[in-house]
Amino acid sequence: MNDQQPGLLVEAVAKLPPGGIVIGAFDHDDGGDKFLDQVRAILRGRDVIDDRPEERGEDWNDVLQRA
């Protein structure tokens, strides 16, 4: 995550309507783990739904190409 992204994330989430949700649809690998942890740390107190591919090592591109 670059230096600008945390602020942009906070701004975007602040614009969600009441009850709006945040879904983390990241790759299911070490990088995705790190990014999900960063997002949750930035959005302290807000639920972030983990919606990653079931199998470790997959990304959504892999899943979509099989569909």
For each residue, the residues with C-beta under 8 A, 3 or more apart:
1: 5 6 35 38
2: 5
3: 6
4: 7 8
5: 1 2 8 9
6: 1 3 9 10 38 42
7: 4 10 11
8: 4 5 11 12
9: 5 6 12 13 39 42 43
10: 6 7 13 14 42 43
11: 7 8 14 15
12: 8 9 15 16
13: 9 10 16 20 22 43 46
14: 10 11
15: 11 12
16: 12 13 20 21 22
17: 20
18:
19:
20: 13 16 17
21: 16 47 49
22: 13 16 39 43 46 47 48 49
23: 48 49 51
24: 35 36 39 40 48 49 50 51 52
25: 51 52 60
26: 31 32 35 36 52
27: 31 32 52 53 58 59 60
28: 32 52 53 54 55 56 57 58 59
29: 32 33 56 57 58 59
30: 33 34
31: 26 27 34 35
32: 26 27 28 29 35 36 52 59
33: 29 30 36 37
34: 30 31 37 38
35: 1 24 26 31 32 38 39
36: 24 26 32 33 39 40 48 50 52
37: 33 34 40 41
38: 1 6 34 35 41 42
39: 9 22 24 35 36 42 43 48
40: 24 36 37 43 44 48
41: 37 38 44
42: 6 9 10 38 39
43: 9 10 13 22 39 40 46 48
44: 40 41
45:
46: 13 22 43
47: 21 22
48: 22 23 24 36 39 40 43
49: 21 22 23 24
50: 24 36
51: 23 24 25
52: 24 25 26 27 28 32 36 60
53: 27 28 58 59 60 62 63
54: 28 58
55: 28 58
56: 28 29
57: 28 29
58: 27 28 29 53 54 55 62 63
59: 27 28 29 32 53 62 63
60: 25 27 52 53 63 64
61: 64 65
62: 53 58 59 65 66
63: 53 58 59 60 66 67
64: 60 61 67
65: 61 62
66: 62 63
67: 63 64
